[in-house]
Amino acid sequence: MTYLQLVNAVLRRLRESEVDTVQGVGNTNTYARLIGDFVNESKSQVEAAWDWSALRTTLTLTTTANVFNYELNGTGNTFKVLDVWNDTSNIEMQYQTAHWFNNEFLMADPQHGIPAFYNFNGVSVDRDTQVDIYPVPDGVYDLRFNITMRNLPLENDSDTVLLPTRPIILMATAMAIEERGEDGGQQSLNAYAAAQSALADEIAFDAARHPEETIWYSV
């Protein structure tokens, strides 16, 4: 669904008139823009609730001998690591703290060899995350970062989401009911309960694709 469709779905549930645009030129409907904010907040909460299949991707970087710092192009700063693999050497790389990396680089002569550890170290001028690896590569290795990457906030009417939309709509509706003054009332409680039930159902459905993983979300 598009951003506009999500907003209108919430407006219908609130028995409000639909709109032709959310943020576009000529839109004087401040309430529709408020609903748009609720939709984005709901989207963020749904994104954070589970490592959704639709948000999973793999980023690959290729090392150069004697270079230990790399940019993960396209990541921005909105991702979560699932696992990291040195595909060339067939080993799973392990996360180490910045303190551990500082000790290896500053307190001793850095080792050169097969990359086995990683640590995130700032962002580039393009706002992409930078990663340090250790030992310092002694050659060319293909490293695979399996991640979930959150979408940017919805802005344009035609922007779409990859997530299940029902929890987003129901959660945004619950926020709107609460904002109207139903805070703590039965209507507000029922709306949030419906939203969380929908979210739990969607997580269970998506988790069936990854039976080796544990569902940690609870309602």
MILO-599252 format. One record per residue: residue number from 1; x negated, y negated, z negated of N, C-alpha, C in turn. Coordinates in steps of 0.2 Angstrom, whole numbers. Each point is the difference from the previous one (the first is absolute). Layout:
<recs>
nr | nu | nv | nw | cau | cav | caw | cu | cv | cw
NUM | X | Y | Z | X | Y | Z | X | Y | Z
...
</recs>
This chain:
<recs>
nr | nu | nv | nw | cau | cav | caw | cu | cv | cw
1 | -4 | 6 | 0 | 4 | -6 | 0 | -4 | -6 | 0
2 | 2 | -6 | 3 | -3 | -6 | 0 | 1 | -4 | -6
3 | -4 | -5 | -1 | 1 | -4 | -6 | 7 | -3 | 0
4 | 2 | -3 | 5 | 7 | -2 | 1 | 5 | 5 | -2
5 | -1 | 6 | 3 | 5 | 5 | -2 | 1 | 2 | -7
6 | -6 | 0 | -3 | -1 | 1 | -7 | 4 | -5 | -4
7 | -1 | -6 | 1 | 3 | -6 | -3 | 7 | 0 | 1
8 | 3 | 2 | 6 | 7 | 0 | 1 | 3 | 6 | -3
9 | -3 | 5 | -1 | 2 | 6 | -4 | 2 | -2 | -7
10 | -5 | -3 | -3 | 1 | -3 | -7 | 6 | -5 | 0
11 | 0 | -4 | 4 | 5 | -5 | 0 | 7 | 3 | 1
12 | 1 | 5 | 4 | 6 | 3 | 0 | 2 | 4 | -6
13 | -5 | 3 | -4 | 2 | 3 | -6 | 2 | -5 | -5
14 | -2 | -6 | 1 | 2 | -6 | -5 | 6 | -4 | 2
15 | 3 | 3 | 6 | 6 | -3 | 3 | -2 | -8 | 2
16 | -6 | -1 | 3 | -2 | -6 | 2 | 0 | 0 | 8
17 | 0 | -5 | 3 | 0 | -1 | 7 | -7 | 2 | 3
18 | 0 | 4 | 5 | -7 | 2 | 3 | -3 | -7 | 4
19 | -6 | 0 | 1 | -4 | -5 | 3 | -3 | 2 | 7
20 | -1 | -5 | 4 | -4 | 1 | 6 | -7 | 0 | 0
21 | -3 | -3 | -6 | -7 | 0 | -1 | -1 | -1 | -7
22 | -6 | 3 | -3 | -2 | -1 | -7 | -4 | -6 | -1
23 | -6 | 0 | 3 | -4 | -6 | 0 | -1 | -5 | 6
24 | 4 | 2 | 5 | -1 | -4 | 6 | 2 | -7 | 0
25 | -1 | -3 | 5 | 1 | -8 | 1 | 8 | 0 | 0
26 | 2 | -5 | -4 | 8 | -1 | 0 | 3 | 3 | -5
27 | -3 | 5 | -4 | 4 | 4 | -5 | 0 | -5 | -7
28 | 6 | -2 | -1 | 1 | -4 | -6 | 2 | 4 | -6
29 | 1 | 7 | 1 | 3 | 4 | -5 | -6 | 2 | -5
30 | 0 | -4 | -6 | -5 | 1 | -4 | 1 | 7 | -4
31 | 6 | 2 | 0 | 2 | 7 | -4 | -3 | 5 | 4
32 | 0 | 0 | 7 | -2 | 5 | 4 | -8 | 1 | -1
33 | -3 | -6 | 0 | -7 | 0 | -2 | -2 | 3 | -6
34 | 4 | -1 | -5 | -1 | 3 | -7 | 1 | 8 | 1
35 | 5 | 2 | 3 | 1 | 7 | 2 | -7 | 3 | 3
36 | -2 | -4 | 5 | -6 | 2 | 3 | -6 | 1 | -5
37 | -1 | -4 | -5 | -5 | 1 | -5 | 1 | 6 | -4
38 | 7 | 1 | -1 | 1 | 7 | -4 | -1 | 6 | 4
39 | 1 | -1 | 7 | -2 | 6 | 4 | -7 | 1 | 0
40 | -4 | -5 | 0 | -8 | 1 | 0 | -2 | 2 | -7
41 | 3 | -2 | -5 | -2 | 3 | -7 | 2 | 7 | 0
42 | 6 | 2 | 2 | 2 | 7 | 0 | -5 | 4 | 4
43 | -1 | -2 | 6 | -5 | 3 | 5 | -7 | 2 | -4
44 | -2 | -5 | -4 | -6 | 1 | -3 | 0 | 5 | -6
45 | 6 | 0 | -3 | 1 | 5 | -5 | 1 | 7 | 3
46 | 3 | 1 | 5 | 1 | 6 | 3 | -7 | 3 | 3
47 | -4 | -5 | 3 | -7 | 2 | 2 | -4 | 3 | -5
48 | 0 | -3 | -6 | -4 | 1 | -6 | 2 | 7 | -3
49 | 6 | 2 | 1 | 3 | 6 | -4 | -3 | 6 | 2
50 | -2 | 1 | 7 | -2 | 6 | 2 | -5 | -1 | 6
51 | -5 | 5 | 1 | -4 | 0 | 6 | 4 | 2 | 6
52 | 4 | -4 | 3 | 4 | 2 | 6 | -3 | 2 | 6
53 | 2 | 6 | 3 | -3 | 2 | 6 | 0 | -5 | 5
54 | 5 | -4 | 1 | 0 | -5 | 5 | -6 | -6 | -1
55 | -2 | 0 | -6 | -6 | -5 | -1 | -7 | 3 | 0
56 | 0 | 6 | 1 | -7 | 4 | 0 | -3 | -1 | 6
57 | -7 | -1 | 0 | -4 | -1 | 6 | -7 | 2 | -2
58 | -4 | 1 | 5 | -7 | 2 | -1 | -4 | -5 | 4
59 | -5 | -3 | -4 | -5 | -5 | 3 | -6 | 3 | 0
60 | -4 | 0 | 6 | -6 | 3 | 1 | -6 | -5 | 1
61 | -5 | 0 | -4 | -6 | -4 | 1 | -6 | 5 | 2
62 | -4 | -3 | 4 | -6 | 4 | 2 | -6 | -4 | -3
63 | -4 | 3 | -3 | -6 | -3 | -4 | -6 | -1 | 5
64 | -4 | -4 | -2 | -7 | -2 | 3 | -5 | 2 | -5
65 | -6 | 3 | 2 | -5 | 1 | -4 | -2 | -6 | -4
66 | -1 | 0 | -7 | -3 | -5 | -4 | 5 | -5 | -1
67 | 7 | 0 | 2 | 5 | -5 | -2 | 5 | 4 | -5
68 | 1 | -4 | -5 | 4 | 3 | -6 | 7 | -3 | 0
69 | 1 | -6 | 2 | 6 | -4 | -1 | 4 | -1 | 7
70 | 6 | 2 | 0 | 4 | 0 | 6 | 7 | -3 | -1
71 | 3 | -3 | 5 | 7 | -3 | 0 | 5 | 5 | 2
72 | 5 | 1 | -4 | 6 | 4 | 2 | 5 | -4 | 5
73 | -1 | 0 | 6 | 3 | -4 | 4 | 8 | 1 | 0
74 | 4 | -5 | -1 | 7 | 1 | 0 | 3 | 1 | -6
75 | -4 | 1 | -6 | 3 | 2 | -6 | 3 | -6 | -4
76 | -2 | -6 | 1 | 2 | -6 | -4 | -2 | 2 | -7
77 | 4 | -1 | -5 | -1 | 1 | -7 | 6 | 4 | -3
78 | 4 | 4 | 5 | 6 | 2 | -3 | 1 | 8 | 2
79 | -5 | 4 | -3 | 0 | 7 | 2 | -2 | 4 | -7
80 | 1 | 6 | 1 | -1 | 5 | -6 | -4 | 6 | 3
81 | -5 | 2 | -3 | -4 | 5 | 3 | 3 | 7 | -2
82 | 1 | 4 | 4 | 2 | 7 | -1 | -6 | 5 | -1
83 | -5 | 0 | 5 | -6 | 3 | -1 | -5 | -2 | 5
84 | -6 | 1 | -1 | -5 | -2 | 5 | -5 | 6 | 2
85 | -1 | 1 | 6 | -4 | 5 | 2 | -6 | -2 | 5
86 | -6 | 3 | -1 | -5 | 0 | 4 | 1 | 6 | 5
87 | 3 | -2 | 6 | 2 | 5 | 5 | -6 | 3 | 3
88 | -5 | -3 | 1 | -6 | 3 | 3 | -3 | 5 | -4
89 | 0 | -1 | -7 | -4 | 5 | -4 | 6 | 4 | -4
90 | 6 | -1 | 2 | 5 | 4 | -3 | 0 | 0 | -8
91 | 0 | -6 | -3 | 0 | 0 | -7 | 5 | -6 | -2
92 | 4 | 1 | -5 | 4 | -5 | -3 | -4 | -5 | -4
93 | 0 | -6 | 2 | -3 | -6 | -3 | 3 | -2 | -7
94 | -4 | -2 | -5 | 3 | -1 | -6 | -1 | -8 | -2
95 | 5 | -2 | -3 | 0 | -7 | -2 | -5 | -1 | -6
96 | -4 | -6 | 0 | -4 | -1 | -6 | 1 | -8 | -1
97 | -1 | -2 | -7 | 1 | -6 | -2 | -5 | -5 | 3
98 | 1 | -7 | -1 | -4 | -5 | 2 | -7 | 1 | -4
99 | 1 | 1 | -6 | -5 | 1 | -5 | -5 | 5 | 2
100 | 3 | 6 | 2 | -4 | 6 | 2 | -4 | -2 | 7
101 | 3 | -4 | 4 | -3 | -2 | 7 | -6 | -5 | -2
102 | 1 | -5 | -4 | -5 | -4 | -2 | -6 | 3 | -3
103 | 2 | 5 | -4 | -6 | 4 | -3 | -4 | 3 | 5
104 | 3 | 3 | 5 | -3 | 4 | 5 | -5 | -5 | 5
105 | 3 | -6 | 1 | -3 | -4 | 5 | -5 | -5 | -4
106 | 1 | -2 | -6 | -4 | -5 | -3 | -5 | 3 | -5
107 | 1 | 6 | -3 | -4 | 3 | -5 | -5 | 5 | 2
108 | 1 | 2 | 7 | -4 | 5 | 3 | -1 | -1 | 7
109 | -4 | 3 | 3 | 0 | 0 | 8 | 6 | 4 | 2
110 | 4 | -3 | 4 | 6 | 3 | 3 | -2 | 6 | 4
111 | 4 | 6 | -1 | -1 | 6 | 4 | 3 | -1 | 7
112 | -3 | 3 | 5 | 2 | 1 | 6 | 2 | 7 | 2
113 | 6 | 1 | 3 | 2 | 7 | 1 | 7 | 0 | 3
114 | 4 | 5 | -2 | 7 | 2 | 2 | 4 | -4 | -5
115 | 4 | -5 | 3 | 5 | -4 | -4 | 5 | 5 | -4
116 | 0 | -1 | -7 | 4 | 4 | -4 | 5 | -4 | -5
117 | -2 | -7 | 0 | 4 | -4 | -5 | 2 | -7 | 3
118 | 5 | -3 | -2 | 2 | -6 | 2 | 3 | -5 | -5
119 | 0 | -6 | 1 | 3 | -5 | -4 | 2 | -6 | 4
120 | 5 | -3 | -2 | 3 | -6 | 4 | -4 | -6 | -3
121 | -2 | -5 | 4 | -4 | -5 | -2 | 2 | -6 | 4
122 | 5 | -4 | -2 | 2 | -6 | 3 | 4 | 1 | 7
123 | 1 | -6 | 3 | 3 | 0 | 6 | -4 | -4 | 5
124 | 1 | 1 | 7 | -3 | -3 | 5 | 3 | -7 | 1
125 | -3 | -4 | 5 | 3 | -6 | 2 | 7 | 1 | 3
126 | 1 | 6 | 3 | 6 | 1 | 3 | 5 | 3 | -5
127 | -2 | 0 | -7 | 5 | 2 | -5 | 1 | 8 | 0
128 | -5 | 3 | 3 | 0 | 8 | 0 | -4 | 2 | -6
129 | 1 | 6 | -3 | -3 | 2 | -5 | -7 | 3 | 2
130 | -5 | -1 | -4 | -7 | 2 | 1 | -2 | 6 | -5
131 | -3 | 5 | 3 | -2 | 6 | -4 | -7 | 1 | 0
132 | -3 | 2 | -6 | -7 | 2 | 0 | 0 | 7 | -1
133 | -5 | 4 | 4 | -1 | 7 | -1 | -7 | 2 | -2
134 | 0 | 6 | -3 | -7 | 2 | -3 | 0 | 8 | 0
135 | -6 | 2 | 1 | -6 | -3 | 2 | 0 | -4 | 7
136 | -4 | -4 | 0 | -1 | -4 | 6 | 0 | 4 | 6
137 | 4 | 0 | 5 | 0 | 5 | 6 | -7 | 0 | 3
138 | -2 | 6 | 2 | -7 | 1 | 3 | 2 | 1 | 8
139 | 6 | -1 | 2 | 1 | 2 | 7 | 8 | -2 | 1
140 | 3 | 3 | 5 | 6 | -2 | 2 | 5 | 6 | -3
141 | 5 | -3 | -4 | 5 | 4 | -3 | 7 | -3 | 1
142 | 5 | 5 | 2 | 7 | -3 | 0 | 3 | 1 | -6
143 | 3 | -5 | -3 | 3 | 0 | -7 | 8 | -2 | 1
144 | 4 | 4 | -3 | 7 | 0 | 1 | 3 | -2 | -6
145 | 4 | -6 | 0 | 3 | -3 | -6 | 8 | 2 | 1
146 | 3 | 4 | -4 | 7 | 2 | 1 | 3 | -5 | -5
147 | 5 | -4 | 2 | 3 | -5 | -4 | 7 | -1 | 1
148 | 3 | -3 | -5 | 7 | -3 | 2 | -1 | -8 | 0
149 | 3 | -3 | 5 | -1 | -7 | 1 | 7 | -3 | 0
150 | 1 | -5 | -5 | 6 | -4 | 0 | 1 | -5 | 5
151 | 6 | -1 | 2 | 2 | -5 | 5 | -1 | -7 | -2
152 | -1 | -5 | 4 | 1 | -7 | -2 | 7 | -1 | -2
153 | 1 | -6 | -3 | 7 | -2 | -2 | 4 | -1 | 7
154 | 6 | 1 | 0 | 4 | -1 | 6 | 2 | -8 | 0
155 | -1 | -2 | 6 | 0 | -7 | 1 | 5 | -2 | 6
156 | -1 | 3 | 6 | 4 | -1 | 6 | 6 | 5 | 0
157 | 5 | -3 | 3 | 7 | 4 | 0 | -1 | 7 | 3
158 | -5 | 1 | 5 | -1 | 6 | 3 | -5 | 5 | -3
159 | -3 | -3 | -5 | -5 | 5 | -4 | 4 | 6 | -3
160 | -4 | 5 | 1 | 3 | 7 | -2 | -4 | 3 | -6
161 | 4 | 5 | -4 | -4 | 3 | -5 | 0 | 8 | 2
162 | -5 | 3 | -2 | -1 | 7 | 1 | 3 | 4 | -5
163 | 2 | -3 | -6 | 2 | 4 | -6 | 7 | 2 | 1
164 | 3 | 4 | -4 | 7 | 1 | -1 | 3 | -6 | -2
165 | 6 | -2 | 4 | 3 | -6 | -1 | 5 | 0 | -6
166 | 3 | 5 | -1 | 6 | 0 | -5 | -2 | -2 | -7
167 | -6 | 2 | -2 | -2 | -2 | -7 | -2 | -8 | 0
168 | -2 | -2 | 6 | -2 | -7 | 0 | 6 | -4 | 0
169 | 6 | 2 | 4 | 6 | -4 | 0 | 3 | 0 | -7
170 | 1 | 6 | -3 | 3 | 1 | -6 | -4 | -4 | -6
171 | -6 | 0 | 0 | -4 | -4 | -5 | 1 | -7 | 1
172 | -1 | -2 | 6 | 1 | -8 | 1 | 7 | -2 | -2
173 | 5 | 4 | 1 | 7 | -1 | -2 | 1 | -1 | -7
174 | -4 | 5 | -4 | 0 | 0 | -7 | -3 | -7 | -3
175 | -5 | -2 | 4 | -4 | -6 | -2 | 5 | -6 | 1
176 | 4 | 0 | 5 | 4 | -5 | 2 | 6 | -1 | -5
177 | 3 | 6 | -2 | 5 | 1 | -5 | -3 | -3 | -7
178 | -6 | 2 | -2 | -3 | -3 | -6 | -1 | -7 | 0
179 | -2 | -3 | 6 | -1 | -7 | 1 | 7 | -4 | -1
180 | 5 | 3 | 2 | 7 | -3 | -1 | 2 | -1 | -7
181 | -3 | 3 | -4 | 2 | 0 | -7 | 2 | 6 | -3
182 | -1 | 6 | 3 | 3 | 6 | -2 | -6 | 4 | -5
183 | -5 | -4 | -2 | -5 | 2 | -3 | 2 | 4 | -6
184 | -2 | 7 | -1 | 2 | 4 | -5 | 7 | 3 | 0
185 | 4 | -3 | 5 | 7 | 2 | 1 | 1 | 7 | 3
186 | 6 | 3 | 0 | 0 | 7 | 3 | -1 | 0 | 7
187 | 2 | -5 | 4 | 0 | 0 | 7 | -8 | 0 | 2
188 | -4 | -4 | -4 | -7 | -1 | 1 | -3 | 7 | -1
189 | 2 | 3 | -6 | -3 | 7 | -2 | 1 | 5 | 6
190 | 7 | 0 | 2 | 2 | 5 | 5 | -4 | -1 | 7
191 | -1 | -6 | 2 | -4 | -2 | 6 | -7 | 3 | -1
192 | -3 | -2 | -5 | -7 | 3 | -1 | -1 | 7 | 0
193 | 5 | 3 | -4 | 0 | 8 | 0 | 1 | 3 | 7
194 | 4 | -3 | 4 | 1 | 2 | 7 | -6 | -1 | 4
195 | -4 | -5 | -1 | -6 | -1 | 4 | -5 | 4 | -2
196 | -1 | 2 | -7 | -5 | 4 | -2 | 1 | 8 | 2
197 | 7 | 1 | 0 | 2 | 7 | 2 | -2 | 1 | 7
198 | 2 | -5 | 4 | -2 | 0 | 8 | -8 | 1 | 1
199 | -3 | -4 | -4 | -8 | 0 | 0 | -2 | 7 | -2
200 | 2 | 3 | -5 | -2 | 7 | -2 | 2 | 5 | 5
201 | 5 | -1 | 4 | 2 | 5 | 5 | -5 | 0 | 6
202 | -1 | -7 | 2 | -5 | -1 | 5 | -7 | 3 | -1
203 | -2 | -1 | -6 | -7 | 2 | -2 | 0 | 8 | 0
204 | 6 | 3 | -3 | 0 | 7 | 0 | 0 | 3 | 8
205 | 3 | -3 | 4 | 0 | 2 | 7 | -6 | -1 | 3
206 | -4 | -6 | -1 | -6 | -1 | 3 | -5 | 5 | -3
207 | 0 | 1 | -7 | -5 | 4 | -3 | 1 | 8 | 3
208 | 5 | 2 | 2 | 1 | 7 | 3 | -5 | 1 | 6
209 | -3 | -6 | 3 | -5 | 1 | 5 | -7 | 1 | -3
210 | 0 | -2 | -6 | -7 | 1 | -4 | 1 | 4 | -6
211 | 1 | 7 | 1 | 2 | 4 | -6 | -6 | 0 | -5
212 | -6 | -1 | 2 | -6 | 0 | -4 | 0 | -6 | -5
213 | 4 | -5 | 1 | -1 | -6 | -4 | 6 | 0 | -5
214 | -2 | -3 | -6 | 5 | -1 | -5 | 4 | -6 | 0
215 | 7 | 0 | -1 | 4 | -5 | 0 | 0 | -3 | -7
216 | -3 | -6 | 0 | -1 | -4 | -7 | 5 | -5 | -1
217 | 4 | -2 | 5 | 5 | -5 | -1 | 6 | 3 | -4
218 | 3 | -3 | -5 | 6 | 2 | -3 | 5 | -6 | -1
219 | 6 | 2 | -1 | 5 | -5 | 0 | 3 | 0 | -7
</recs>
